[in-house]
Structure formats: C-alpha cells, structure tokens
Amino acid sequence: MLVFRFSFCIPIILFASLAAPVSHAFAQRVDMSIGDEPGVIPNAADEQLPPQFRRQVVLYRSTEAPGTIIVQTAERFLYVVQPNGRALRYGIGVGREGFQWQGLLHITRKQEWPDWTPPPEMIERQPYLPRFMAGGPGNPMGARALYLGTTVYRIHGTNQPKTIGSAVSSGCFRLVNGDVIDLYDRIPVGTKVIVRQKPEL
C-alpha cells in the first residue's frame, strides 16, 4: 500500500549498511530551502559528491530479492539489493518535510532525458517555474527518470548535485546524473521499489 501526500517532485534515499552505521546528525545533513533551477547546467566539479554519498558496494542485510530497490529517506540512500548480503548504495536527495512518503511500488516506465511539466500544485508553490521544459542538461529532471507506479513520483537525475544528501524535493528521489544513468542501465521496468521513511531495526 502506498501512503503519501499527493504532490509533484524531484527526489529520495535509502538505509543502513552493516559496514558503517549512519549517525542521526549525518543522516539529517540539511533540509535545504532551495527552489528548482531550470536551465542551470552543473559542471564536472559540481557532480563530485562527498565520499559518503558516492556510489559504492556496502554490506546490507535484506530478505528482498537481488535487484530490488530500497529507498531509506532518513539516511538519504538508495540501495539496489545484491547477492551475498550486499547492496549497491547511491546517495540521493529526498522530499522536504511535508512531502515525504513511504510505500511499495514498481518501476512502470523509464525515460532518457525526460521532459518536465510541473503540475499545477508545483506551479502554485513556485510561480516562476516554466510550464514545460524539454529534456536536456539544464532540465531539473536530469539525464534519466524511472517512474514509480501511477504516481507523480519518480527516481531521476538532477541539475543541482549540491542537493544530494538533503531534503529538498516535492517527493521524488534525485541522484547525480552519472549515478542515475548507472541505475537506469541496471534496472528493468517492473522492478520492485520499497520506500521507507525510517530504518528497520
């Protein structure tokens, strides 16, 4: 079942490696008060994440099948379960307060360099946004998008790499473009996605 506050997006994260537990202070890196910046194109230096948010294989205990995506909002990580008690971990940006949700969904569609059409609710909150923006390097949706069920939420790239590790979106989960391209190439349509707000004990 999906429990969420309906709205649009751009990001979220995943939990707990057995290798290095994440502190609460670290997990709550920043709740950034930052709007979308359509048209901004990040440079290569912007895409270099702090070490803890870089893509890496970690120890990870799960009963889910390999290939399953698990997003841990509180820790700002997305995991792809691997065999033998491991997972591929990506640093992500997540929904800000009031736009976080949890549930079980599946990837229903994938898109390279997706177009962006902010929904009316988002336009109301941020009237300066364009009503439509074609896909490309300056698009807030980034290089790839994986659509979650029939919701307005998705896992996608970003033109704001500085927001990785923060709570800033309207409910989507964002990765730097290099990471979302890597994830896109690994994950088929139909993949199970579990979104959790808090770690399981």
BAMARVEX-131256 format. One record per residue (C-alpha): x, y, z; residue in one letter; chain. Coordinates in pm, 1 decimal, padded with zeros to 6 digits. Last residue first. Layout:
       px       py       pz aa ch
        X        Y        Z  A  A
...
//
This chain:
       px       py       pz aa ch
  01555.0 -00245.1  01344.4  L  A
  01407.4 -00118.7  01018.3  E  A
  01531.8  00224.0  00916.0  P  A
  01284.2  00510.7  00889.0  K  A
  01099.3  00672.8  00599.4  Q  A
  01089.0  00359.2  00388.3  R  A
  01030.0  00334.9  00013.9  V  A
  01031.6 -00014.6 -00136.1  I  A
  01072.5 -00037.4 -00514.9  V  A
  01010.3 -00360.9 -00705.9  K  A
  01147.8 -00365.2 -01061.3  T  A
  00880.3 -00393.3 -01331.4  G  A
  01072.6 -00191.7 -01590.5  V  A
  01435.2 -00300.2 -01577.7  P  A
  01708.0 -00159.8 -01350.5  I  A
  02079.5 -00176.9 -01429.0  R  A
  02107.4  00081.3 -01710.5  D  A
  01883.1  00327.5 -01527.2  Y  A
  02090.7  00292.5 -01209.9  L  A
  02414.8  00380.0 -01393.1  D  A
  02243.6  00672.5 -01569.2  I  A
  02102.8  00785.9 -01233.2  V  A
  02451.2  00772.7 -01084.3  D  A
  02620.7  00980.5 -01353.3  G  A
  02333.4  01230.4 -01345.1  N  A
  02353.5  01296.0 -00972.9  V  A
  02065.0  01128.7 -00794.6  L  A
  01714.8  01252.8 -00712.7  R  A
  01420.4  01095.2 -00531.6  F  A
  01078.2  01249.6 -00584.1  C  A
  00857.0  01393.8 -00310.9  G  A
  00848.4  01769.3 -00369.1  S  A
  01223.9  01791.3 -00335.4  S  A
  01455.6  01948.8 -00076.1  V  A
  01562.4  01702.0  00189.9  A  A
  01940.5  01681.1  00154.7  S  A
  02206.3  01419.7  00083.2  G  A
  02226.3  01520.0 -00281.6  I  A
  02121.2  01886.4 -00308.3  T  A
  02463.0  02005.9 -00431.4  K  A
  02409.5  01799.4 -00747.1  P  A
  02150.7  02052.7 -00870.3  Q  A
  02086.5  01968.0 -01239.4  N  A
  01923.4  01648.5 -01122.3  T  A
  01867.8  01286.9 -01213.4  G  A
  01554.6  01086.6 -01154.4  H  A
  01363.6  00847.2 -00931.2  I  A
  00997.4  00920.5 -00981.5  R  A
  00682.6  01047.7 -00815.3  Y  A
  00366.2  01164.1 -00991.3  V  A
  00207.2  00830.7 -00901.3  T  A
  00093.4  00555.5 -01139.3  T  A
  00371.4  00319.3 -01031.8  G  A
  00706.0  00492.7 -00978.4  L  A
  00861.0  00633.4 -01295.8  Y  A
  01235.0  00592.5 -01356.6  L  A
  01387.7  00911.2 -01496.3  A  A
  01717.9  00977.2 -01672.1  R  A
  01959.1  01262.4 -01754.6  A  A
  01830.4  01530.3 -01518.5  G  A
  01473.1  01600.2 -01415.7  M  A
  01569.8  01959.1 -01327.4  P  A
  01638.2  02021.6 -01701.1  N  A
  01960.7  02209.2 -01770.4  G  A
  02133.1  01911.7 -01939.5  P  A
  01837.6  01827.5 -02164.6  G  A
  01471.4  01732.0 -02170.8  G  A
  01224.6  01991.2 -02291.6  A  A
  01076.8  02227.7 -02035.2  M  A
  00708.4  02296.1 -01985.4  F  A
  00504.1  02535.6 -01770.8  R  A
  00826.0  02714.3 -01670.9  P  A
  00872.5  02779.3 -01297.6  L  A
  00837.5  03134.9 -01159.3  Y  A
  00507.1  03050.4 -00990.2  P  A
  00676.6  02820.5 -00733.2  Q  A
  00411.4  02699.0 -00488.8  R  A
  00122.8  02740.0 -00733.1  E  A
  00334.5  02599.6 -01015.0  I  A
  00400.6  02290.3 -00801.2  M  A
  00031.1  02229.7 -00737.8  E  A
 -00045.0  02287.9 -01107.9  P  A
  00193.9  02009.0 -01217.1  P  A
  00546.7  02089.0 -01342.2  P  A
  00591.3  01957.0 -01697.5  T  A
  00946.6  01830.2 -01740.9  W  A
  01077.6  01645.4 -02044.7  D  A
  01282.4  01332.7 -01981.4  P  A
  01647.0  01295.1 -02083.8  W  A
  01616.8  00915.5 -02115.0  E  A
  01288.2  00770.8 -01993.0  Q  A
  01189.5  00461.6 -01797.3  K  A
  00839.2  00335.2 -01720.4  R  A
  00642.9  00134.2 -01463.9  T  A
  00907.0  00089.0 -01192.8  I  A
  00719.0 -00085.5 -00914.5  H  A
  00566.8  00038.8 -00589.7  L  A
  00567.6 -00032.9 -00216.8  L  A
  00516.2  00251.9  00027.0  G  A
  00654.5  00550.3  00210.1  Q  A
  00608.1  00926.7  00192.8  W  A
  00796.1  01251.9  00235.8  Q  A
  00649.7  01578.9  00107.1  F  A
  00559.3  01751.6  00434.5  G  A
  00922.7  01797.3  00529.1  E  A
  01140.7  01800.3  00218.3  R  A
  01138.7  01511.3 -00024.0  G  A
  01465.5  01331.1 -00086.3  V  A
  01814.5  01381.0 -00230.8  G  A
  02021.3  01073.3 -00302.8  I  A
  02348.4  00897.8 -00226.9  G  A
  02367.8  00561.7 -00403.2  Y  A
  02432.7  00220.8 -00248.2  R  A
  02488.5 -00106.3 -00433.5  L  A
  02387.2 -00377.7 -00192.5  A  A
  02546.3 -00673.5 -00017.0  R  A
  02440.8 -00974.0  00183.5  G  A
  02551.4 -01240.6 -00064.0  N  A
  02350.7 -01130.0 -00369.1  P  A
  02281.8 -00762.7 -00446.2  Q  A
  01999.8 -00532.7 -00329.7  V  A
  01992.3 -00194.5 -00503.8  V  A
  02004.5  00065.6 -00229.5  Y  A
  01901.1  00430.4 -00228.3  L  A
  02046.0  00649.5  00044.8  F  A
  01947.2  00970.7  00221.0  R  A
  01952.7  00811.8  00567.6  E  A
  01602.6  00925.7  00672.0  A  A
  01453.3  00850.4  00330.1  T  A
  01567.6  00491.8  00303.8  Q  A
  01493.9  00378.7 -00054.1  V  A
  01507.7  00005.4 -00126.2  I  A
  01539.3 -00108.0 -00487.1  I  A
  01507.1 -00481.7 -00553.1  T  A
  01764.4 -00628.3 -00792.6  G  A
  01855.7 -00916.3 -00564.1  P  A
  01545.1 -01046.4 -00385.5  A  A
  01438.8 -00890.2 -00056.5  E  A
  01527.6 -01057.0  00273.4  T  A
  01779.0 -00783.1  00342.7  S  A
  02111.4 -00731.9  00522.4  R  A
  02344.6 -00486.3  00355.6  Y  A
  02723.7 -00478.6  00336.5  L  A
  02820.3 -00199.9  00100.9  V  A
  02901.1 -00157.1 -00270.3  V  A
  02961.3  00206.2 -00364.2  Q  A
  02811.8  00507.8 -00541.7  R  A
  02937.7  00829.3 -00382.5  R  A
  02737.1  00983.7 -00099.5  F  A
  02985.1  00908.8  00182.4  Q  A
  03279.9  01035.4 -00025.0  P  A
  03137.3  01387.5 -00079.8  P  A
  02994.3  01410.4 -00432.6  L  A
  03177.0  01521.1 -00746.5  Q  A
  02899.9  01636.9 -00984.6  E  A
  02965.9  02004.3 -00911.2  D  A
  03326.6  01960.4 -01030.2  A  A
  03203.2  01830.9 -01366.6  A  A
  02993.8  02141.8 -01427.3  N  A
  02624.8  02174.2 -01347.5  P  A
  02389.0  02321.5 -01609.8  I  A
  02128.9  02563.4 -01472.2  V  A
  01833.2  02592.3 -01710.7  G  A
  01563.1  02519.2 -01456.8  P  A
  01672.4  02599.3 -01101.3  E  A
  01429.6  02437.7 -00861.6  D  A
  01392.7  02604.0 -00525.6  G  A
  01615.2  02583.8 -00221.3  I  A
  01532.0  02577.9  00146.7  S  A
  01760.9  02288.2  00219.2  M  A
  01680.0  02036.8  00486.2  D  A
  02038.7  01954.7  00559.8  V  A
  02250.4  01654.0  00654.5  R  A
  01980.0  01473.2  00850.3  Q  A
  02157.2  01141.8  00803.5  A  A
  02482.3  01285.9  00938.3  F  A
  02322.6  01404.0  01260.7  A  A
  02138.0  01074.2  01300.1  H  A
  02460.5  00880.5  01258.4  S  A
  02499.7  00632.6  00974.8  V  A
  02614.4  00282.3  01055.9  P  A
  02923.0  00171.1  00865.7  A  A
  02963.7 -00181.9  00728.3  A  A
  02617.6 -00306.7  00812.9  L  A
  02487.0 -00059.5  00561.1  S  A
  02172.4  00109.9  00650.2  A  A
  01918.7  00285.9  00454.3  F  A
  01796.6  00453.8  00139.3  L  A
  01705.3  00787.0 -00017.9  I  A
  01463.2  01033.8 -00204.3  I  A
  01393.8  01311.8 -00546.3  P  A
  01217.7  01592.5 -00798.2  I  A
  00858.9  01603.1 -00721.1  C  A
  00493.0  01654.4 -00762.3  F  A
  00219.1  01640.0 -00498.3  S  A
 -00000.7  01390.4 -00315.4  F  A
  00091.0  01324.5  00044.9  R  A
  00187.3  00963.6  00070.8  F  A
  00093.4  00617.0  00186.4  V  A
  00115.7  00348.3 -00076.7  L  A
  00000.0  00000.0  00000.0  M  A
//
